[in-house]
Amino acid sequence: MPLKLTTTLSKIPLVPNPTNASLIEEFHQYMNARSLSENHQNNCLKVTIAFANFLGSDTTFYQLEKKQQVLSFLETKLKSLEADPEKKWITTWNHYLQRIKLFLRWLYNGRNTGKTDDISFADWKTPDFVKIREKRTKRLSPYSETEIWERDELLSIIKYESFRRNKAAIALMWDLDARNHEVTLLKIKHIRLKESYGEGEIPHEAKTGSGPILLTSSFPYVRDWLNEHPFKNSPEARIICNLYNGKPVGPEAMWTMMSQLRKRITQMHENVKDLLVLSSQLSKRNIKTLEKQAA
């Protein structure tokens, strides 16, 4: 079972080097002040704590100067071809690299300069010793061709969704190639609508390096939802919010939304099957009745 954020936080004082423990705590305060999701905070902290434990009691984050110091830790995630024939470890390796890079960028741009609030995330510079490329894999997609949706298939299920908010969320996931937590982090300021088109971007705290993306399938749904959004005039308001009070919702709300939609479509399908069976039975009875009358 994945560790909860509270459990992860309890492990910070156990970091062997007190300077590193203090910096990790400050990093948590920074992420919390930026209202980053608990899931994102938890992922970053778990990796940073593991890295600090690897460095031990004699090395602080400030003493990192060479790529090999970071690579030595990442190499602990390597697995043999026998143990991991699909090379799934590469995803883990990249995940750890991304979180370490984010922490060190914060350390050397925001925390060290004392200008955490003044410097833009986009202007942060990556320290040379952590300019490490992610690993690429030729591993085939874990999904078969029949499991990958086409645009027409996506649009065909949206019409069965009752709420404009949910229609917008489903379409945004398609247009922005976004995951659940990325959609729920979207704020009104991240969406720019024109008369006949729109564009959006994933918040930097959810996906580093994402730029503006043209809204195609989602444009009419986002437009309609924003027209009735409870805080449509507030740029900082979350786009996908609670339908009743406008409060932010977590990624699990997207799972619930899709699960309910699936149940609704399944039930409708079952109802249609029952109607077809009933229609067939009635037709057979009518035919028998006509045959008797003809005889």
C-alpha positions in Angstrom: 0.0 0.0 0.0 1.4 3.4 -1.0 2.6 5.6 1.9 0.4 8.5 2.9 1.8 12.0 3.0 1.6 12.1 6.8 3.6 8.9 7.0 6.2 10.3 4.6 6.5 13.5 6.6 7.2 11.4 9.7 10.3 10.0 8.0 12.0 13.4 7.5 13.4 13.6 11.1 15.0 10.2 10.5 17.2 11.4 7.7 20.8 10.8 8.9 22.1 14.3 8.0 20.3 17.1 10.0 21.1 19.7 7.3 19.5 17.6 4.6 16.5 16.9 6.9 16.0 20.6 7.4 16.2 21.3 3.7 13.6 18.6 2.9 11.3 20.2 5.5 11.7 23.6 3.8 11.0 22.0 0.4 7.8 20.6 1.8 6.8 24.0 3.2 7.5 25.5 -0.3 5.3 22.9 -2.1 2.6 23.3 0.5 2.6 27.1 0.2 2.1 26.7 -3.5 -0.9 24.5 -2.9 0.6 21.6 -4.8 -1.4 18.4 -4.6 -0.7 16.0 -1.7 0.1 13.3 -4.3 2.7 15.5 -5.9 4.2 16.5 -2.6 4.3 12.9 -1.4 6.1 11.7 -4.6 8.7 14.4 -4.4 9.3 13.9 -0.7 9.6 10.1 -0.9 12.3 10.4 -3.6 14.2 13.2 -1.8 14.2 11.4 1.5 15.5 8.2 -0.2 18.2 10.2 -1.9 19.2 11.8 1.4 19.3 8.4 3.1 21.6 7.2 0.3 24.0 10.2 0.8 24.2 9.3 4.5 25.3 11.4 7.4 28.5 12.9 5.9 27.2 14.4 2.7 24.8 17.4 2.4 22.9 18.4 -0.7 25.2 21.4 -0.9 28.2 19.2 -1.4 26.8 17.6 -4.6 29.1 18.7 -7.4 29.3 15.7 -9.8 26.8 13.9 -11.9 28.1 10.6 -10.6 26.9 11.4 -7.1 23.3 11.5 -8.5 23.9 8.6 -11.0 25.2 6.3 -8.2 21.8 6.7 -6.5 19.8 6.2 -9.7 21.8 3.1 -10.5 20.2 1.4 -7.5 17.0 1.3 -9.5 18.6 -0.7 -12.3 17.3 -4.3 -12.8 18.6 -7.1 -14.9 16.9 -8.3 -18.1 16.0 -11.5 -16.3 14.3 -9.7 -13.4 12.6 -7.1 -15.6 12.4 -8.2 -19.2 10.1 -5.3 -20.1 12.5 -2.8 -18.6 9.9 -1.1 -16.5 12.7 0.0 -14.2 13.4 2.8 -16.7 10.1 4.5 -15.8 11.2 4.4 -12.1 14.7 5.7 -13.0 13.2 8.7 -14.8 10.7 9.3 -12.1 13.5 9.6 -9.5 15.6 11.8 -11.7 12.7 14.2 -12.3 12.0 14.6 -8.6 15.6 15.0 -7.7 16.0 17.6 -10.4 13.0 19.5 -9.2 14.3 19.5 -5.6 17.8 20.7 -6.6 16.4 23.4 -8.9 14.4 24.7 -6.0 17.4 24.5 -3.7 19.7 26.4 -6.1 17.2 28.9 -7.4 14.5 29.6 -4.8 15.9 28.6 -1.5 19.5 29.6 -2.0 18.7 33.0 -3.5 16.1 33.9 -0.9 13.8 34.9 -3.8 11.4 32.0 -3.8 8.4 34.4 -4.3 10.1 36.6 -6.9 11.8 34.2 -9.3 9.5 32.5 -11.9 9.6 28.7 -12.1 10.2 29.0 -15.8 13.4 31.0 -15.1 14.9 28.4 -12.7 18.3 27.1 -13.9 19.3 23.5 -13.6 22.6 22.9 -11.8 25.2 21.4 -14.2 25.7 18.3 -12.1 22.1 17.3 -12.4 21.8 17.9 -16.2 21.2 14.3 -16.8 19.1 13.0 -19.7 16.2 10.7 -19.1 16.5 7.2 -20.3 14.5 6.1 -23.4 13.0 2.8 -23.8 11.8 0.8 -26.9 9.4 -1.1 -24.7 6.1 -1.6 -26.5 3.0 0.1 -25.0 1.4 -2.1 -22.3 -2.0 -1.4 -24.0 -3.2 -3.4 -27.0 -4.5 -1.6 -30.1 -8.1 -2.4 -29.1 -7.6 -0.6 -25.7 -6.4 2.7 -27.2 -9.3 5.1 -27.8 -9.9 7.0 -30.9 -11.3 10.6 -30.8 -14.7 9.5 -32.2 -15.0 6.9 -29.5 -14.3 9.5 -26.8 -16.9 11.9 -28.2 -19.4 9.0 -28.4 -19.3 8.5 -24.6 -19.4 12.2 -23.6 -23.0 12.5 -24.8 -24.0 10.1 -22.1 -22.5 12.3 -19.4 -25.0 14.5 -17.6 -22.9 17.3 -16.2 -21.1 20.0 -18.2 -18.2 19.9 -15.8 -17.6 16.2 -16.4 -17.9 16.7 -20.2 -15.2 19.4 -20.0 -12.9 17.2 -17.8 -13.1 14.2 -20.2 -12.4 16.3 -23.2 -9.6 18.2 -21.6 -7.8 14.9 -20.7 -7.9 14.1 -24.4 -6.8 17.5 -25.8 -4.0 18.1 -23.2 -2.9 14.5 -23.0 -3.4 14.9 -19.3 -3.6 12.6 -16.3 -6.3 12.9 -13.6 -4.2 15.0 -11.2 -3.1 17.3 -14.0 -6.7 18.1 -15.0 -7.8 18.7 -11.4 -4.9 21.2 -10.9 -6.0 23.3 -13.9 -7.1 26.8 -13.0 -9.2 29.2 -15.0 -6.0 31.2 -15.8 -4.6 28.2 -17.6 -7.3 28.3 -20.2 -7.7 31.1 -22.8 -10.8 31.1 -24.9 -11.4 33.1 -28.0 -14.5 33.4 -30.1 -14.0 30.2 -32.1 -11.1 28.4 -30.4 -9.2 28.1 -27.2 -5.8 27.0 -25.8 -4.7 25.6 -22.5 -1.6 24.4 -20.6 -0.9 22.0 -17.8 0.3 23.8 -14.6 4.1 23.6 -14.3 3.9 21.8 -10.9 2.1 18.9 -12.6 4.2 18.5 -15.8 7.4 20.4 -16.4 8.0 21.8 -19.9 4.4 21.9 -21.0 3.4 24.8 -23.3 0.1 26.1 -24.7 -2.0 23.4 -26.5 -4.8 24.1 -28.9 -8.2 23.0 -27.5 -10.0 21.1 -30.2 -12.4 18.5 -28.9 -12.8 20.2 -25.5 -13.4 23.7 -26.7 -17.3 23.7 -26.7 -17.5 21.7 -23.5 -15.0 24.0 -21.6 -16.8 27.1 -22.9 -20.2 25.8 -21.8 -18.8 24.8 -18.4 -17.0 28.1 -17.7 -20.2 30.0 -18.5 -21.8 28.3 -15.4 -18.7 27.9 -13.3 -19.5 29.1 -9.7 -16.2 31.2 -9.7 -15.9 32.0 -13.4 -14.5 35.4 -12.7 -11.7 34.2 -10.5 -8.5 33.3 -12.4 -7.1 31.2 -9.5 -10.3 29.0 -9.2 -9.9 25.4 -10.2 -11.7 24.6 -13.5 -12.8 21.1 -12.3 -14.3 21.9 -9.0 -17.0 20.6 -6.6 -20.3 21.1 -8.4 -22.1 22.4 -5.3 -19.6 24.7 -3.5 -16.8 25.3 -6.1 -14.1 23.8 -3.9 -11.1 22.0 -5.5 -11.4 18.2 -6.0 -8.7 15.6 -6.0 -7.7 13.2 -8.8 -9.9 10.5 -7.3 -12.9 12.5 -8.3 -12.0 11.8 -11.9 -12.0 8.0 -11.2 -15.4 8.3 -9.6 -16.7 10.3 -12.5 -15.5 7.8 -15.1 -16.8 4.9 -12.9 -20.2 6.4 -12.7 -20.3 7.1 -16.4 -19.3 3.5 -17.1 -22.1 2.2 -14.9 -24.6 4.5 -16.6 -23.6 3.3 -20.1 -23.6 -0.3 -19.0 -27.0 0.0 -17.5 -28.3 1.7 -20.7 -26.8 -1.1 -22.7 -28.5 -3.7 -20.5 -31.8 -1.9 -20.9 -31.5 -1.9 -24.7 -30.7 -5.6 -24.6 -33.8 -6.3 -22.5 -35.9 -4.3 -24.9 -34.5 -6.2 -27.9 -35.3 -9.5 -26.2 -38.8 -8.4 -25.3 -39.3 -7.1 -28.8 -38.1 -10.4 -30.2 -40.4 -12.4 -27.9 -43.4 -10.2 -28.8 -42.6 -10.6 -32.5 -42.5 -14.4 -32.2 -45.8 -14.4 -30.3 -47.4 -12.2 -33.0 -46.1 -14.6 -35.7 -47.6 -17.6 -33.9 -50.9 -15.8 -33.5 -51.0 -14.9 -37.2 -50.2 -18.5 -38.1 -53.0 -19.8 -35.9 -55.4 -17.3 -37.5 -54.3 -18.3 -40.9 -54.8 -22.0 -40.2 
